[in-house]
Amino acid sequence: QVQLVESGGGLVQAGGSLGLSCTASGHTISTYTMAWFRQAPGKEREFVGRISGSGNSMVYADPVQGRCHMSRDNAKNTVYLQMNSLKPEDTAVYYCAADPRWRDGTYEYNYWGQGTQVTVSS
C-alpha cells in the first residue's frame, strides 16, 4: 500500500511561482508513472501532467503547457510540480496520483494524496 502526501500549496499572486511536492511512503514509487491533477470549486477534476518512472518523459495538459514542470527524485520517493506564471484560473486543490492502470476502457490511478490548496490572487 502506498500513501501519498502533497505539500507546498498556499497563496500566491498572479504571475508568481509555486512548487509542490508529493512524498510517498509504504513502497517505492520508482517504477510508477506519477501524475498531478487539480480540481477547482464547481468544476470536475482535470489532468495537469504526468511523469514516467525514470523521469525521462513528461506530458502536460494544454492549460499549463509551458508554465509547469514536473520532476522526481526517486531516492527521496518524491515527485515535484513547479508552477510558474500562475493565473487566477490555476486556483484549485492539487492532487498527486500514482500507478495508472488500464481498466474498463480508461486509465485509473491506484493511489491518491489528500490534496493541497493552491490559491492565486489577481
Secondary structure, 3 states (H helix, E strand, C coil): CCEEEEECCEEEECCCCEEEEEEEECCCCCCCCEEEEEECCCCCCEEEEEECCCCCCEEECHHHCCCEEEEEEHHHCEEEEEECCCCHHHCEEEEEEEEEEEECCEEEEEEECCCEEEEEEC
